[in-house]
C-alpha cells in the first residue's frame, strides 16, 4: 500500500499560509504602499545593522587607524576608476552621450597617467564623475522600482535595483580576473567603502528616531531624484529657512554644487 504524504504536506502548506497571513496582518492598514514586505525587510535590516555594528564598523575604524591617509585615498581612487567602466556603459545606455564620453576619458586618463587609477588625474583636469548603475538605467527606460527590498549585506534596494546588481557586477573589471583575486578585490573594496561612510553612519545614529524608515525613505527619494536627472525636489528636513550656526556660506554667484549620482551595495 502506498504511503500518503498528503497530511504532512497539508500541514506544511497550512503553516506557510499562516506565516504569510501573519506577515500581511503585521503590515497593517498604515503600511507604506511601497514597502509591502516591511516585516521581512525590518528583520533583514536588523541583522545587517548588527553585523555592521559588530563587524564592519570595527574593521573600518581599524583600517582607518592604521592606514595613512594618502594610501586610503589611493585605494578609493582605484575603485572609483573601476566604477567608471560601468558608468561609461550605463550613461551611454541612458542616452547621456557627454557623460559617457567623460566617464570613458576618465578611465583612460586615470588608468594611464594615474598609475592604474591610484591617482585621480581626471577630476583636476575638468572631467566630472557621473556615477550611475544599471538599476538607474532601467529606471530611466521606465522600469518601475517595485517594492522596497532590504538585501542581506547589500542593504537598501528594490526589486529593480536588486536585479540590476547582477549587471553591475558583470560590468565591473573585478569580474575579469580569477576568483581568488576577485574575493580580495571585493573585500578591500567593501572595507574602503565602509570606511568612507563612517561619518554618515554616526550622523544617522544621532538623527534618526527610526533608522529603518529614515534609510528606506531616503533611499527611494534619492533614487527617484537621480532617475529624473537631478530635476526632482529632495525633501527639506530643516524647520527654518535660516542657515545653521557655523554652516559654510553658499558659493559666490548663487552657484550650487550638483550632487553626484551614487554607484552599488545596495
Backbone torsions as a table, in degrees:
resi	resn	phi	psi	omega
1	UNK	NA	134.0	-176.1
2	UNK	-74.3	143.4	175.3
3	UNK	-71.1	148.4	-179.1
4	UNK	-113.6	100.6	-178.8
5	UNK	-81.2	1.1	-173.6
6	UNK	-57.4	-44.8	-179.3
7	UNK	-59.4	-42.5	179.5
8	UNK	-64.3	-42.9	178.7
9	UNK	-63.2	-39.6	179.6
10	UNK	-63.4	-41.5	178.5
11	UNK	-64.5	-39.6	178.7
12	UNK	-64.7	-43.1	179.3
13	UNK	-64.4	-40.3	178.6
14	UNK	-64.1	-42.1	179.1
15	UNK	-63.2	-41.6	178.6
16	UNK	-64.6	-41.6	179.5
17	UNK	-62.9	-42.2	178.6
18	UNK	-64.5	-36.8	178.6
19	UNK	-64.1	-46.0	178.7
20	UNK	-65.1	-38.4	178.2
21	UNK	-63.9	-40.3	178.7
22	UNK	-64.0	-39.4	177.7
23	UNK	-63.4	-43.4	179.8
24	UNK	-64.1	-41.0	179.6
25	UNK	-67.5	-35.8	-179.7
26	UNK	-66.4	-26.5	179.7
27	UNK	-64.2	-45.1	172.7
28	UNK	77.9	166.8	-177.2
29	UNK	-70.8	-20.5	-178.5
30	UNK	-93.1	11.6	-175.9
31	UNK	-67.1	151.9	174.4
32	UNK	-69.4	123.0	-176.9
33	UNK	-63.6	-21.6	177.9
34	UNK	-84.4	-2.2	-176.0
35	UNK	-133.4	62.5	-179.0
36	UNK	-68.3	-16.6	-180.0
37	UNK	-99.2	26.2	-172.8
38	UNK	-54.8	-45.1	179.7
39	UNK	-58.2	-44.4	178.1
40	UNK	-66.8	-43.4	-179.8
41	UNK	-61.4	-40.4	179.4
42	UNK	-64.4	-37.0	178.8
43	UNK	-65.1	-44.6	178.4
44	UNK	-66.5	-39.2	178.5
45	UNK	-60.2	-41.3	-179.4
46	UNK	-64.6	-42.3	178.2
47	UNK	-63.9	-45.6	178.0
48	UNK	-59.3	-41.9	-177.4
49	UNK	-64.4	-41.6	178.9
50	UNK	-68.5	-40.4	177.5
51	UNK	-63.2	-37.6	178.1
52	UNK	-68.4	-41.6	-177.2
53	UNK	-65.8	-42.0	-172.0
54	UNK	-99.0	-13.6	-178.5
55	UNK	-123.1	-62.3	-172.0
56	UNK	-66.2	-46.6	-177.9
57	UNK	-63.7	-47.2	176.4
58	UNK	-59.2	-39.0	177.7
59	UNK	-63.9	-42.8	-179.7
60	UNK	-64.8	-41.7	179.1
61	UNK	-67.1	-37.1	176.6
62	UNK	-65.9	-41.9	177.4
63	UNK	-61.3	-42.7	179.4
64	UNK	-65.5	-34.9	-176.7
65	UNK	-72.0	-34.8	-173.4
66	UNK	-101.3	-10.3	-176.5
67	UNK	-105.9	124.0	179.2
68	UNK	-59.7	149.1	-178.3
69	UNK	-56.2	-43.8	179.2
70	UNK	-59.0	-36.1	178.4
71	UNK	-68.5	-43.2	178.9
72	UNK	-63.0	-38.8	178.5
73	UNK	-64.2	-40.7	178.8
74	UNK	-63.8	-40.0	178.4
75	UNK	-64.6	-44.5	178.0
76	UNK	-61.0	-43.0	178.4
77	UNK	-61.8	-38.8	-179.2
78	UNK	-61.2	-47.5	-179.1
79	UNK	-73.0	-30.8	175.1
80	UNK	-64.3	-37.8	178.2
81	UNK	-66.7	-40.9	176.3
82	UNK	-61.6	-39.8	-178.7
83	UNK	-65.1	-27.8	-178.9
84	UNK	-67.2	-18.8	174.5
85	UNK	-64.6	-50.2	176.3
86	UNK	-65.7	-34.9	178.0
87	UNK	-61.6	-37.6	178.8
88	UNK	-61.0	-48.7	-177.4
89	UNK	-66.2	-46.8	-176.1
90	UNK	-69.3	-38.6	176.1
91	UNK	-63.3	-36.2	176.9
92	UNK	-65.5	-43.2	179.1
93	UNK	-66.2	-26.9	178.6
94	UNK	-84.9	0.5	179.7
95	UNK	79.0	17.6	179.4
96	UNK	-99.1	81.3	-174.3
97	UNK	-62.8	-42.3	-178.9
98	UNK	-65.5	-45.1	179.3
99	UNK	-62.9	-39.2	178.5
100	UNK	-64.9	-42.4	179.6
101	UNK	-64.4	-42.3	179.2
102	UNK	-66.1	-38.7	178.0
103	UNK	-63.3	-41.8	178.1
104	UNK	-64.5	-42.7	179.6
105	UNK	-65.9	-33.4	176.6
106	UNK	-63.0	-45.0	179.3
107	UNK	-61.1	-46.9	-178.0
108	UNK	-63.2	-46.4	-176.6
109	UNK	-68.4	-47.6	-177.3
110	UNK	-70.0	-33.2	-179.9
111	UNK	-70.0	-38.1	-176.5
112	UNK	-88.0	-55.0	-175.9
113	UNK	-85.5	-21.9	-176.9
114	UNK	-98.7	23.3	175.9
115	UNK	56.2	58.9	177.9
116	UNK	72.0	19.7	178.4
117	UNK	95.6	0.2	-179.7
118	UNK	-69.6	-25.2	178.5
119	UNK	-118.3	130.7	179.1
120	UNK	-86.3	98.5	177.9
121	UNK	-89.0	-29.8	-170.7
122	UNK	-69.0	-41.6	-176.6
123	UNK	-62.4	-49.5	176.4
124	UNK	-62.7	-23.2	179.2
125	UNK	-80.6	-2.1	176.3
126	UNK	97.0	8.9	177.6
127	UNK	-93.7	106.0	-176.5
128	UNK	-72.5	152.7	176.5
129	UNK	-88.2	135.6	-178.9
130	UNK	-124.7	81.5	-176.3
131	UNK	-73.9	136.5	177.4
132	UNK	-160.0	-178.6	-180.0
133	UNK	-156.4	176.0	-174.6
134	UNK	-72.3	-26.2	174.1
135	UNK	-61.3	-42.8	176.8
136	UNK	-67.9	-35.9	177.8
137	UNK	-60.7	-45.3	177.6
138	UNK	-63.8	-36.8	178.0
139	UNK	-64.0	-40.5	177.9
140	UNK	-61.8	-34.3	-179.6
141	UNK	-87.8	10.7	171.1
142	UNK	94.4	5.9	177.8
143	UNK	-74.7	122.4	-178.6
144	UNK	-66.8	152.7	-178.0
145	UNK	-67.1	-33.6	-175.0
146	UNK	77.1	-175.0	-178.0
147	UNK	-62.0	148.8	174.2
148	UNK	-64.4	144.3	-175.2
149	UNK	-144.1	130.8	173.9
150	UNK	-101.2	117.7	-178.0
151	UNK	-93.4	140.3	174.9
152	UNK	-56.4	129.8	179.7
153	UNK	73.0	-41.0	-176.7
154	UNK	-80.9	-26.2	176.0
155	UNK	86.5	-146.6	-172.6
156	UNK	-62.6	138.1	-179.7
157	UNK	-162.0	-162.0	174.4
158	UNK	-152.3	174.9	178.5
159	UNK	-59.6	-45.1	-179.9
160	UNK	-66.0	-48.5	-177.1
161	UNK	-68.6	-33.2	176.6
162	UNK	-64.0	-41.7	176.9
163	UNK	-65.6	-33.1	179.8
164	UNK	-69.6	-18.1	179.9
165	UNK	-59.9	-37.1	-178.7
166	UNK	-61.5	-45.5	179.3
167	UNK	-66.0	-39.2	177.9
168	UNK	-58.3	-42.6	179.0
169	UNK	-63.4	-41.9	-178.1
170	UNK	-67.8	-28.2	179.1
171	UNK	-80.4	-14.1	-177.9
172	UNK	-80.5	133.2	177.1
173	UNK	-60.6	-15.2	178.6
174	UNK	-65.6	-18.0	179.0
175	UNK	-88.2	-2.2	-177.3
176	UNK	-91.4	2.5	-177.8
177	UNK	-116.5	177.3	-178.7
178	UNK	-68.2	158.7	-173.0
179	UNK	-57.5	-42.7	-178.5
180	UNK	-60.7	-40.2	178.8
181	UNK	-70.8	-36.5	177.7
182	UNK	-57.2	-49.5	-177.7
183	UNK	-61.1	-39.6	178.8
184	UNK	-65.0	-43.7	179.6
185	UNK	-64.6	-42.0	179.2
186	UNK	-64.9	-40.7	-179.5
187	UNK	-63.9	-47.1	179.5
188	UNK	-66.9	-37.5	178.5
189	UNK	-63.6	-41.4	177.1
190	UNK	-63.1	-43.8	-179.5
191	UNK	-63.3	-40.1	178.4
192	UNK	-64.6	-46.4	-179.4
193	UNK	-64.3	-40.6	-179.1
194	UNK	-67.1	-37.3	178.2
195	UNK	-64.6	-41.3	-179.9
196	UNK	-68.4	-18.0	-178.1
197	UNK	-100.6	7.8	-176.9
198	UNK	-60.7	-43.0	-178.7
199	UNK	-63.6	-40.1	179.6
200	UNK	-65.3	-35.8	179.0
201	UNK	-66.1	-42.6	177.8
202	UNK	-61.8	-41.0	179.0
203	UNK	-65.1	-40.6	179.4
204	UNK	-62.0	-41.8	-179.1
205	UNK	-63.6	-32.2	-178.4
206	UNK	-85.0	-30.8	-169.2
207	UNK	-93.8	-27.7	-169.6
208	UNK	-102.1	126.9	173.0
209	UNK	-74.5	-39.7	176.2
210	UNK	-121.5	97.2	-175.0
211	UNK	-59.8	-37.2	-177.8
212	UNK	-62.0	-51.5	-178.9
213	UNK	-64.2	-38.5	-179.6
214	UNK	-62.1	-46.7	-179.7
215	UNK	-67.4	-42.9	-179.2
216	UNK	-61.3	-51.7	-176.8
217	UNK	-66.0	-40.8	178.6
218	UNK	-64.1	-39.3	-179.9
219	UNK	-63.8	-49.5	-176.4
220	UNK	-66.6	-40.1	178.9
221	UNK	-65.5	-40.7	179.6
222	UNK	-64.7	-43.6	-179.8
223	UNK	-64.3	-42.2	178.6
224	UNK	-65.2	-38.3	177.6
225	UNK	-59.5	-42.8	-179.0
226	UNK	-71.2	-36.7	178.2
227	UNK	-64.0	-35.8	179.2
228	UNK	-79.6	8.1	177.3
229	UNK	76.2	24.2	-179.3
230	UNK	79.1	9.5	-177.7
231	UNK	-91.5	-10.3	179.0
232	UNK	-75.7	172.3	-179.0
233	UNK	-105.2	120.8	175.9
234	UNK	-79.5	149.6	-178.5
235	UNK	-66.0	147.5	178.0
236	UNK	-102.5	114.4	-176.9
237	UNK	-93.8	2.1	-179.7
238	UNK	-83.4	145.9	178.0
239	UNK	-89.6	-9.2	-177.4
240	UNK	-142.1	155.0	178.2
241	UNK	-80.7	-13.0	-178.2
242	UNK	-72.8	140.3	178.8
243	UNK	-67.2	148.8	179.5
244	UNK	-65.1	149.8	-179.3
245	UNK	-62.6	129.9	179.0
246	UNK	84.8	2.9	-179.5
247	UNK	-72.9	149.1	-179.9
248	UNK	-71.0	143.3	178.8
249	UNK	-67.7	157.2	178.7
250	UNK	-68.5	152.9	178.2
251	UNK	-59.6	151.8	-179.0
252	UNK	-62.3	147.5	177.9
253	UNK	79.6	7.3	177.7
254	UNK	73.4	13.3	-179.4
255	UNK	-77.0	140.5	177.4
256	UNK	-117.0	143.8	176.2
257	UNK	-78.4	123.1	-178.3
258	UNK	-72.1	134.8	179.5
259	UNK	-67.0	141.1	177.2
260	UNK	-83.9	145.8	176.7
261	UNK	-69.1	153.4	-178.7
262	UNK	-91.0	156.6	174.4
263	UNK	-94.6	-149.9	175.8
264	UNK	-80.0	162.4	151.6
265	UNK	-150.4	-53.9	177.0
266	UNK	105.3	NA	NA
